[in-house]
Amino acid sequence: MRRRTRFAAGAAALAGLGLIFSGVGPASAASYVRISGEGSSWAGLAWSDFSSNAQRQGVTVDYTANGSSQGRDDFARQTNATFADSEIPFKGDASDPQDTTAVPFAYGMLPVVAGGTAFMYNLPIGGAQYSGLKLTMANIAKIFSGQVTNWDDPSIQANNPGVTLPNHTIDVVARSDGSGATAQFKLWMLRQFPADYAYLAGHTGGDPSHASSYFPVGSLSNFTAQNGSTGSSQFVANTAYSINYDEYAYASEFHLPVASIRNQAGFYVQPTPKAVAVALIAAKINTNQNDPNYLSQDLSNVYTYADPRAYPMSMYSYEIVPHAVNAVTSAAKGATLAWVSTQALCEWQRDMGPLGYSPLPMNLVLAGFNQLLGIPGIDAATKASIASTVKGVLQSGTNPCNNPTFQPGDDPSHNVLVDTAPFPAGCNAACEAPWRQAGKGVNNNGPQYGTTTVKPAQNTPQNTTTQQQNQPGTNTTGTGTGKTGRTGTSTPTGSSTSPATTTQATNAPGGTSTGGGGGGQSCDADTGVCTGGDSTTGTTTVANVQAVPMTIAASDGWTGTQWIGLVFGLLVFAALIVAPALVSAATRGGGGK
């Protein structure tokens, strides 16, 4: 009986050891060291989610949302930050001329999340929080340049008929820290409303010809500066009659309404994940792999994209990763960073929509892999995961990437979120038709893929090479033999059912973009868009490929939990099997004397 009991106990202990050896959690967590990153607070809630997901799998990622400018600076100076996040690059047209720190080592940029810059507000009307505010882009330019200062201004009232707006000063909230969101917002104003930007610069001591990451309030008495996305949003939540600009996710975080913005087609749109995906079809992505700004964004056409569903203030936020070991990045930290970033591009993108961001499209995920392969110390398991995903998309094999934009049978330049994006009320069948054609949802401005392989871009240190200029919109086409994909040839000219008169659209869906002919130039006062003059026409096709979504497989290695379990199992095994056997042997030996 005693022998059977000991046998059963031993079997249980061995079974426990078997469970331990079978693996619990990510197999590589124990081999991944702690890493830290800094930068964008616009993307801060996304990085908080990525960090939480990593922690659940035994990997620690410390992210400090201290603003894009500080994050870029600390990354370049090799101060704490293994990686950074920013909405603007170090160099080029979209960079901040006030940020002059050069990066003394090779690095790469990759989009890590998309989103819409929202205008959160706190507007009590009749004793209740009003949540139906509508604004044009001209309204926004006037409010945030300090020229419209009252909520009942006729220009605002005109977009909100039937609403008694209060006769109260608008408390405009700007960012006090160096912010990529500020830089892109001011770049929008500079490009679309240069006279308003010049007014702002004149009253805040800024440069009227360049956008900046900083927003000094200067002599604008109704402006308030707050630190970070959280500080800015918290201030609006606590302050009646205030309005700010920041990522849509913060509106959900602080339970704030956001203004519906009138787009190029004349419809008032919210910054939902799908509205952002629609708008970013028009983004020009730098496809020159020899440029340090490879994959950087030019949003000029996003502002004026004429799809009725598009949210015009949409953009990407970029992770900046090292391509060489440096003072704060060892090969071990590089291995962690590559694994975390691969997960962030794939599986963890599933959280982005519910948070208020927009998941990345397939072609930018593949291009992001391109940048991750250059991280020093990237391990074999992460390389294999990337290779498996690329092969699955381009060669119809398995595809271990659970990003919601990856769909079976899709081509990499297509974004399924665009297919399912709802049209706004008032957009009838004739209004929808040009945007439901075969070319819908295809981004011909970004990296194009046939049956090719992904190779790491080689960006060299800024202090050892001559910087190249951005080449947004330059397409590279794969050389594979995949089926011809979607193309489009229609150019919508605005909807007859739109709430406002629109100018001719300059961004057609699909592969063809057709501009108007020559003639005089006319400008829309609300959007700042001018039409007329010469234009060009071009057509691009992309390969049709297969993709099968799967969850990313765990890497090799053991977690701390597994090691603890192993020790515990061995102790149990020793207590139940080894110790009784020794006692029994000693007893038998004593009895034989």
N, C-alpha and C positions, 0 to 999 in steps of 0.2 A: 504494500500500500504506500509505504514511504517512498519506494522507488518510483511508483507511478506518479506520485505528487511532484517529485523532483523532476521527472520527465516532462510533465505538463508545464511546470513553471519554466523549465529550460526552453521548451518549444515557444512559449509566449515571449520569452526574452529574445529568442532568435527572430521571431516574427517582427518584434519591435525594431530590431536591428535592420531587418529587411526593408521596413518602411523608411527608415532613416536613409539607407543607401539608395532607395528609389528616388529620392529628391523631394524637397519641399521648397517652394518658392523658386526664384530665379537661380539657376545653378551657379552663376558667376558672381553673386552678390558679395561673397566673402573676399574675392580677389579685387573688387572695385573699391578704390580709396575715395575719401570724401573730396568733393570739388566745390568751388564757389564761382558764382557769376554775378554781374552787376549790370545796371543800365535801365532800360525803358520801364517806366511805371505804366505806360499805356498797355504794354504786354505783361504787366506784373501779375495779374490774376491768372493768366495762362501759365506763367512760370511757377506760380504757387501750386497750380494743379499738377504740373509736371513733377515738381518736387515731392508732392504728396504721393503721387503714383510711384516714384522711385523709392521713397521711404518704405512703402508697403512691400517692396521687393528687396529690402535690405540695403538700399543704396542711398547715401546722403548727398543732397544737392542743396547748398545754401545760395539763395538768390536774394540780392539786395536791390530793391527797386528805387535806386537813388537818382534816376534820370539818365537819359541817353548820353548826355554830354559827360557826366561823371563816369559812367560805365565805359565809354570809349576811351576816356583819358586814363583810367586805371588799368584797362586792358593794355593800352599802348605802353604805359610806364611799368607794366608788370608788377602792379601793386594789388595783391589779393585775388584779382579776377583771372580765373582760368579761361573764361569766356565772357562776352558782353552781349547786350541786346540793344538795338538802336533802329530807328525808322529812317535814318539818313546815313550815308557812308562817310568815311574819313575825307575823301576828296571828290571833286566833281561839281557839277552844277547844283546838285541838291545838298551839298555839304554846307556846314556853317563856317564862314570865313574867320569867325572868332576862335574856332577850335583848331589850333595849329600843331598839336602834338602828332609827330610822325610815328608810325609803327616800325620798330627796328627789326622785325622778324616777319617771316611769311605768314599769311593768314588768309582766311576765306570768309565770305558772307553767304548766308542762305536764309530764305524766308522760313520763318518758323510758325507764324500765325497770321491770319488776315482778320480785318475788322473794319468797323465804321467809326469815324470820329463823330460822336453824338453831341448834341447840345442839350444838356440836362438843365432843368429850370425848376424854380420854386415860385409858383405864381398863384397866390390866393385870390379867388374871385367869389364874392358872395359868401365868404366864410368857409369856402372849401377849396381844396387844391385843384386847380384847373389842369387838365391833362390832354387837351386837344389843340395845342398851339401849332400853327402853321407858319413857316417862314420861307421866304425866297433866299437864294444865295446873295442877292443884293441886300436884303435885310441883314444877313449875318455880317457882311462886309461893313455895313454902316454901324451896326451895334458894336462890333469888336474893333472898330477904328475910332470909336468915341464920338461919332457924328449923330447917331440916334441914341438918345439918352432916356427916353420915357416909354413906358410900356404902351401907352395909348397913342403913340406916334401914328399919324395917318398911314404911313407906309406899312406898318405892322397891322393896323386895323383893317386895311384893304384886303389882307389875306385871311382875316378871321371875321367874316361878316356875321352879324347876329350875336357877337360876343362883346360884352361891355368890358373892355380892357381897362385896368385901373390907371388913374392919373398918378403914377408913382415912378420914381427914378429906377432905372435898370441898374442893378448891382452886378457889374461884369467881373467875372472871376478869371484871372489869368494865372499862369504857372510862374512861380518865383524861381524854380530851378531850371537848369539847362535841359530842355525836353525835345525829343524827336518829334513828338506830337505837335508841339509849338512850331518847330521848324517846318513841318509839312503843312500845317495850317496857314502859316505866314507865306509859304511858297505858293499855296493856292491863291491867297489874296493878291500877292504880287503879280501872278500870271493872269488872273481873271479880272481883278479890280485894281489895276496899278495906281489909279488916282486915290483910291481909298487907302491903299498901302502907303502911299507917299504922305497922306495926311497923318496916318498913325506914326510913321517914322518921324515926322516933323514935331510931333507932340511927345515923343518918348525918347528922342535922341538916337534913333536908329538910322540905318543906311537905307534910303528909298530904293536902291537898286539890288539889294541882296536880302534874302530871308535869313533869319537867325533863330537859334534854339532858345533864345532868351526873350522875355516879354516884359521889359520894364514898363511900369505904368506911367511914369513921367508926370505930366501935368493933367492927366485924365482923372478928374476928381471922383468919378463914379466907378473907377476900377479898383479891384482888390487883388493882391498877389498871394497865392497859397502854394505851399510846397507839395509837389507830387500829385499823382492822380487821386490817391486816397484823401489827402488834405483838401484838394480842390472840391472833390465830390462831397466830402463831409461838410464843408462850408456851405455849399448850396443846400444840402439837406437841412441845415440848421438856420438858414437865412432866407427869409421871405423876399421875393422880388429879385432873386439872383439868377444868373445863368452862367454856364461854363462850357468848355469843350474838352472832351476826353472820350476814351473808348466806351462803346455801348455797354460792355460788361459791368462797368461801374454804376450805370443806371440801375441795373438789376440788383447789384450789391447794396445800394443805398435806397432802393425803392423810389426812384425818381422818374418822372415822365421825361421824355425827350421830344424835341420838336420834330414834326414831319417837314422834310425839306423838299421844295419843288425842284424837280430834276429837269433835264434838258427837254424832255417830252411834255413837260407841263403838269406832271402828276406829283402829289405830295407823298413822299416815301419815308418809311422808318428804316433805321440801319440794322435790319435783320440779317442773319447769316446768309440767306439766299439773295437778298437785295445787294449785299456786298459782293457775293460771288458773281452776280450778273455784271455789276459795274467793273470788276477787275478783269473781265474779259478784254477790256479796252486798254489795260495797263501795258506799257512798253517795257519789256524786260531786257536788260543788257545781256546779250548772248555771246559776247567776246570773252572766251575763257582765258585770254592773255591779259585781260584788264583786271586790276585789283577790285573794280566795282562790278565784276561779273555777278549777274542776277539782281543788281540794283534796279529800282523801279523809277519810271517816269510816268507820272499820273496825269499828264496834261490832257490826254484823251478820256480819262476816267471822269473828269469834271464835266465833260460835255457829251458823254455817251448817251445816245438817244433812245435806248431801250426803255420803255415805260416803267420797268421794274427796278431800274438801277438807282442805287444810292450814291450820289456824286462825291461824297466825302469818305471814300473807301481807300484802304491802303494795306500794305504788308508791313510786318515788323520782322527784323532780321537778327538772327543769331550770328555773332562774329566769333570764329573759332581759330585757334592757332594751327599753323601748318609746320611748326618747328618747335622743338623743345626750347623753353625759355626759363627765366628766373622763377616763375610760379607754376610752370607746366612741365611736369615730368612725363615720361612715357606712361607711367601708371595712371596719372591723372588724365592723360590723353585717352587711355583705354576706357575709363569711366565716361568721359565726355562723349566719345563716339557712341557708346552703347546708349546713354541717356538720350542723345540727340536722335538716334535712329528710332527709338521708341516714341519720341516726341513727334516725329514726322509721320509715324504710322498709327499704332494703337492708340496713343494718347490724344490724337486729333479727334477721337470720338467724343471727347468731353468739350470740345471747343464750341460747338453749336449751342448746347445747353447753357454754357457760361455767358454767351453773347458775342463770341468771336465767330469766324467762318473758317471751316476746315480747308487746308491747302489742297489745290488741284494736283492731279497726278504728275503733270510734267514738271512742276516745281518741286515735288517730292523727289523725283528721279534726279533732278538737277541738284537738289540738296544733298543727296547721297554722294554726288560728284565731289562736293566740298568736304564731306565727312571722311572720305577715303584719304584725304591729305593730312588728317590729324595724327600727330606722332603717337605711337603706341597702340593704335587701333588693333584690337585682337582678332584672331582668326575667326572666332564665332560671329563677331559683328560683321566682318567682311563677308562671311558666308551668308548671313541674313540679308545683307544688301544685294549680294549677287543673286540670291534666290528670288528676291523681289523684282529686280531688273529683268531677270530671265523670264519670270512669270508674266510680266507685262509685255515684253518685247517678243517672246518666243512661245507664248501660249502655254507655259508650264505652270507649276504651282506658284502661288503669290502670297508669301507670309507678311502681308501688310493690311491691317484692319482699319485703315483710314476710310471714312464713309464716302469719299469721292472715288475710291477704287471699285469699279464695277466690271462684271464679266463681259467680255467682248467689246470693251470700250477702247478708244484710242487715247494716248497719253495727254493730248492737248485738250481733251474734252472735259468739262466739269458737269457732272450729273446734277449738281445743285441748281444749275441754270435751267435744266429741263423741268424741274419741279417747282421753280419759283412762281408764285401766283402773280397774276396781273392785277393792277390796282382797279378799284371800282371806277367805272366810267370808261374803261378801255374795252371797246366792243370787239367783235370778231375781225373787223377790218383793221382795227388798231393793233390787235395781237398778231395778225397774219405774217407781217414781215419778220417777226421775231420767233416764229414757230417753224421756219424753214429748215432745210437740212443742215445748214451751217450753224445753227444756234448752239451756244455753249462752247464754241471752239476758240481757243486763244491762239491766234497765229502770230502773236507778238512775242511769245516766250520761246523757250527751248523746244525744238521739234525732235521727235524720235521715230526712227524706223527700227529695223532689226539690228540695232547697234549696241555697243557696250558703253558703259559709263567710265570715263577716266577722270582722275582728280585734276582740277585746275591748278596751275602753278602760279600763284601770286607771290611775288618777291617783296622783300622789305622796301618800305617807302623811301628809306634814306640811302638806298643803293641803286635804284633804278629810276628811269624817267617815267612819270605817270602818263598813262594813255587816257584819252578822252572817252567818255561814255559813248557807246554806240547803240542806244536803245532801238529796238525794233529790227535789228539785224538777225535774220532767221538762219539757223543751220538745220538742214534737213537730213535725216538719216538715209542711208543708202540701201535699206532693206527692201524686201519684196512684198511687204504687207499690202493688203488691199487698199485701194484709194479711199480716203476718208471723206469727211464732210466738206463741202464747199458751199459758198453762198454768193449770190449775185445781186440781191436786192438792196436798195438804199432807201430806207424809210424817210419820209419827209415830214414827219410829225403826224399826230392823230387828229382827225376832225372832231373827236369826242374829248380831246384834252381840255382840262379846265382853263388853260391859258394858251394864247397863241404862241407857237413855237417857230424857230428858224429851222432851216434844213439840217438834218442830221449829217454829221461828218464821219460817223463810225457805223458802218453797216455790219450786221451780224455775219458770221461765217468767214470764208476765205477772201472775199472781195470787199474792198473799201473804195467807194466811188465818191469823189468830191464834185462840187458844182463847177460850172464853167466860169469863164472870166466875167468881168463886169464890176460894178461898184460894190463897195463893202458896206454891209449893214450890221449893226451891233444890237444885241438884246440887252437892255438895261438891267434886267433881273439876273441873268446868268453871266454877263460879261463876255458872251461869245459873239465873235464877229464872223460873218460869212461873206463869200464872194472872193474873186481873184482866182489864180491858177491852182490847180490841184492835180494829183496823180492817181492812177488806178493800178492796182496790183492784185494778183491772185496767188494763193498758197494752198497746197493740199498737204494732208498729213496721212500717215499710215494708219490703217485700222488694225488693232491688235487685240489679243485676248488677255483677260486678267481674272484670276479667281481669288476672292478675298479669304484670308486665313489669319488667325492670330499669330503674332510673332513668337517663334519658339524660344524657349529659355536657352541661355548660354551655358557653357561648361563652368564647373566650379562649385564650391560649397558656401552656404551662408553660415553666419554665426550660430543661428538656431540649429542647423544640422550638426555642427560640431558639439554643441551642448547636448543634443540628443544622443549623439554617438557615445559620449562619455557616460551619460546616464545609463544608456543601454548596456554598456560594458560593465558598469558597477552592478546593475541588476543581475546580469549574467553571472558575474563572479559571486554575488551573494547567494544566488539560488542554486548554482551548479558547482562552482569550484570550491567554495568554503565548506559545504556539507561533505563533499568528497574527501577533502583534507581531514576533516574531523573524524569521518568514518575510518579513514586509513589509520589515523593516529590511535583510535580506539581499538581497532583490530591489532595493531602492533603492540599495544600495551597488554592486551589480553594474552598474547603469545609468550610473554616472559615468564 
